[in-house]
Amino acid sequence: MEEITEVISWAGVGKNDSPCIFYNINSYYHPMENMYDDMVQNGFLTITDREKTLFSNSLDSIEEFISNYEKPVVRSYK
């Protein structure tokens, strides 16, 4: 869990421009999806960053997500 969360956070600082996808068979990753949603509600993750991660059990929706994925805007800290 730590590694995928790290990769998701890298997107905002320019170290990862690829989508993060959980192939969510039998809702296995549903608790993790809820955790990321809670992180947005509590200000630990932006909605923009959350939208760069997909939880899905559908290969069609995964393919669509990859096809329509827009690289994140890299944050600037000055």
N, C-alpha and C positions, 0 to 999 in steps of 0.2 A: 504494500500500500504506500509505503514511504516513497518508493521509486517513481510510481506513476504520478503521485502528487508533486514530486519534484519536477518531473517533466512538464506537467501542466503549468507550474509556476515559472518554468524557464521560458515559456512562450512570451510572457510579458516583458522579459528582459532581453529578448533576442537570441536565446540559445536554442529555441525549438520553434520552427515554423510549420510543423506538421500537426494534423489533427490527432487528438487522443480519443481512442474508441474502446469501450468495454463491450465485448460480445456477450450480452447479458442473457445467457441461456438459463431457463427456469428461474429467472429473477435473482440469480445468485448475487449480482452486484447491486441489488436494490438498496441495501443498507448504505453502501458507499455513495450511491446516487443521492440518497437522502442527506448524507453528511455534507456533500458538496452544496446541496441546496440550502442547508442550514448555515453553511459558511457564508453564503451570499446574504442571507437574512441577517446575519450577525456582523457583517462588515469585514469578514476575513478573506473574501473572494469577490471580485467584481462580477456583475452579471455578464459583462463582455467576455471575461475569461471563462466563466462557467459555460457559456454558449459554444466554446471551442472544444468541449468534451461531449461525446455522445455515448449514451447507454442505450443499446438496442439489441433485440434478438432477431432482427430482420436484416438479412444480407442486402436486400434492396435498399432499405433506408441507410445502411452503412455506405453502400456505393453512392447513393445520392449525396450524403453528407460529405464524402471525400470529393466528389465532383464539384460541389458548390462551396467548398471550404475556401475561406479568405484568410490569408496569413494575418496574424495579429499585428497590431501597431505596436512597435517597440516603445516602451516607456522611456522617458528621459528624466534623469535625476540631476538637478543642478543646484 
